């Protein structure tokens, strides 16, 4: 047992040394490589072809050679659907920076979509900043303005800003236990003013305009400032409710705009969604009617970013190994 402990310590020291050397190399590379503007590329993946290949592989395993040849011949004669379904994945974070890729994907679809084509957005987001998700909703609105049928599928969560985007769709489908709703507005921040006073530290802030700054992190907040800030939140909530109601006229907006969230089966009863199904099942129904393509805008990573990702992965692996060694010992 003592030998294993000593071996574990040796391994930990070795990995620490390797990581230190890697960190030095990374800093040198970052210092010497000139930063370049991040450019991405659009990728179109033929999901219909992938599905047919999977089907053929399974049939080949299940059928004898003669039966498989008959099936294959019939499959080759089957007419290829002319209409297309473009699939876009959107997984939004708090700051909604993923909207940058979404705008490129929407632009690409608009460039090639024909009259009978449609779009499916597989959306996952718990919400975030108002302006970011407002822009995301505007990107989806571009599809509606061109009369392209839009379906949003929610497998896990579309809450707050996520639901703001989802409600643009002609149709919203959700998994039974997906989280939907949260039509409300929240803002929170710490205040360190008492701590500063205790340590005899002055905080000075200069503004022009009575409500240029209503509440602050370091200053002493006033009741008037708090009331103004609350008023702004209420006004934002009214805009949010009006926006949802405009696109989901079947909703009893005052019933659902309480900031609460619901599971998919509850959301269906409240008319927040139109159908209970997963994105996988929805795609299966479309594969027989349309050619399905996934549209993705990928950002090219610089050498420094790739090395940083590799270093982060190595560090994570090291921590996990040390944890396992500690638990095992």
N, C-alpha and C positions, 0 to 999 in steps of 0.2 A: 504494500500500500504506500509506503514511504517512497519507493521508486517511482510509482505513478504520480505522486504529488510533485516530486522533483522534476519529472518529465513534463508535467503540466506547466510548471513555472518556467522551465526552459523554453517550452513552446510559446508561452505568453511573451517572454522577452524577445524571442526571435521575431514573432509577428509584430511586436511594437517597433523593433528596429526596421523591419521591412516597410512598415507604414510611415515611419519617419523619413526614410530615404525617398519613398514615393511622394510624400508631401513636398520635399525639397525639389524634386524633379518637376512636380506640378507647378510650383511657384516660378521656377525658371521658365517653363513653357509659357505660362500666362504672361510673364514679363516680356518674353521675346516675340510672341505671336501677335501680330497686329490685329486688332478687332475688325471684323467685317460685318457689314449689315446682314442681319439674319434673313435668309431667303428660304422659302419652302418650295414644295412641289406637290402638285395635285396627283392623287392616285385613284384610279378607278378599278375596283376589284369586281370581277364577274361572279356574283354569288350564285346565279343560276347554273353556271358551268360547274362550280364547286359542288352544288347540290346534286347535279346529274352524275358527276364523277363518284360521289359518295353512294348514290343509289346503284350505280353500275357495279361498284365494288361489292356491295352487300348482295346484290342479285347473283353475282358470280359465285359467291360463297354458298348461297342458299339453293341455287338451281344446278341441275346437271348440265353438261356441255350443250346438249341439244336444246334443252329448254332455254338456256341462257342465250343461245344464238337467236332463237325465235324472239325472245324479249328484246334483245339488242336491235334486231332488225325493225321491230315495231317502234322502238324508241327513236331510231334514226329517221323513220318516216313521219314521226309526229311533227306537226306544224310548230314552228317557232313563233311565240307571241310577238306581235309588233310593238305593243305598248310597253313602256318601261317604268320601273319603280326605282327611284334613287333613294338610297338609305344613307342618312347622316347620323353619326353618333355625337351627342353633346353631353359631356360630363362637366358640369360647372362648379367652380370653386367660389370662395367668398368674394374675390375681386372680379370674377367673371372675365378673366383675361382670355379664356377660351373662345370668346366671341370673335377675336381676331381671325382665328381659323374658320369659324362658322361663316363669316362674311365672304371668305374666299370660296368656301364650299357652295354657298347659296348662289354666288355669282357664276360659278361653273355650271350649276344645274340650269340656271336661267339661260345660259349661252347655248345649251343643247336640247332642252326640253321641247317636246312636241305637244300637240293639242291633247292627246290621250294619255300623256304621262302623268305620274304622281310622285309624291315625296313622302317618305316615312322618316321621322326624327325620333331616334331612341334617346330619350332625355332622362338625365339623372342629375338632380341638383336640389340641395336644401335651401337655396337662396343666397343672397349676398347684397352687395351695394345696389342701390336703386338705379343709378345711372347706367351701370354695367348691364344689368338684366333688362333695363328698358331698351338699351341698344340691341340686346339679343332678341327681344320680342320684335323690334323693328326689322331685324334681318329676316325673321320668319314671315313678317308681314309682306315683305317683298314678293314672296312666293304667292301669297293670297292675291296680291294686286295684279299678278299675271294670270290669275284664274287657274293656278296649278293646285289640284287637290292635295291637301296636307293632312297627314295623320301623325299624331304624337303618341308614342308608346312609353308608358311609365312602368318599368319593372321593379324599381326600388323606391324612388322618392322624387316628387316634383312639388316642392313646397315653397311658399313665399315667392321670391323672384323666379324660381323654377316653374311654379304654376302660372305666373304672369306670362311666361313664354309659352307654356302648354296651351293656354286658353285661346291663343291665336288660331289653333288648328280647326279644320272642319270637323275632325273627329278625334277624341281622346280615348285611348284604350289603356287599361291599367291592370296589373296583376292583382289578385284578390287582397294581398297584404301589402301592396305598395302604399306609401304614405303620400297623401295628397292634401292640398289646401294651404293652411297657414296664411290666409289672406289678412295680413296685419303688418305693422311696422314696429321695429324695435331699434333702440339706440341705447348704448350703455358705455360709460367711461369712468375710470377711477378719478378720485380727486385727492391730491397730496398736499393741499393747502395747510391743513393742521400740522402735518409732519414738517413742512417747511418752517412754519411759525415756531414750532417746538425747538427747532435747531437754529432759530434766529436768521433764517434765510428769506430775503425779500424777493418777491416775484413781481415784475412790472410788465404791463402789457399796454400798448398804445393802439387805439383804433380811431377811425373816423366814421361816424354813423352809429346811431344808438344801439342797433342790434347787429353790428358787424361780427361780434362774437357774443353768443348768449351764455354758454357754459364752457368752462375750461378745465384742463387737467390740473393746473398748478395754481390758478387764481381762486379767490373767494367768490363762489357763485351766489347770486342774489335770487330772491324769490321772483323778481320781475324777469330775470334772465331765464329761470327755469320755466316760468309760465309761457314765455315766448318760444322756447325750445319745444315744449309740449304742444303748443299751437301749430308749430311747423310739422311735427309728427302727425297730428290730426289731419292737417291739410294733405299731407302725403298719402295718408290712409284713404281719404276721400277720393283722391286721384286714382289710387290703386283699385278701389271698389268700382269706380266709374269705368275704368279700363276693362275690368273683368266682365262687368255687366254688359258692356257694349259688344263683347265677343261671345258671351254665354248668356243670351237673353232669357233662356229657360230657367236660370237660377233665381232663387229667392235670396238676393244678395245680402240682406241684413241677417239672414239665418246662417250664412256660411262665412261672412266676413268678420268673424269674431277673433281671428288669430289662431283658432283651433285647427288641428289637422285630423284627418280621418284615414282609415284603411280603405283599400279599394272598394270592397263590397259596400261599405258605408257611403263612400263617395258616389257610387252609382245611384243609390237611393236619393242622395241630395242633388243629383244631376251635375256633379262636378266632373264626372267622366261619362262616356257613352256606352262603354262595353268592358266587360271583365275578360281579359285574355292577356297572355304574355306576348312580347314582341316576336318570340320564336314561332308561336302558333299563328300570329298574324302573317308573318312572312311565308309560312307554309301555304296559307290560303292564296297568297299572291303569286307564288312561284308557278302555278298552273295557268295564270292569266297574264303574267307580265315577265319580261326580262328584268332581272333584279341586279342592280349595280350599287356597290358601296362607294361613296365619295368621301375622300379624306384628304385634308391638307396637312402635310407633314413638314415641320420645321427642321431644316438641316442643322445638325449640331456641329459646333466648332471643335477643333482638336482639344482645346482647353476644357470645354464642356464634357467631351467624351472621357477625358482623363479624370475630371472631377467626379463624373458618375461612376467610373471604375473604382476610384478611391473610396467613394461613399459605400459602394457595394462590398469592397474588401473590408472596410471598417465594420460594417454591419455583420458580415460573416464572422469576423474575429470575435466580436462581442457575443454572438450566438454560441460560438465554440467554447468561449470561456465560461459562459453561463452553464452550458451542458457539462463541462468538466467539473465545475463547482458543485452542481447538483449530483453528479455521478459520484464524486469523491465523498 
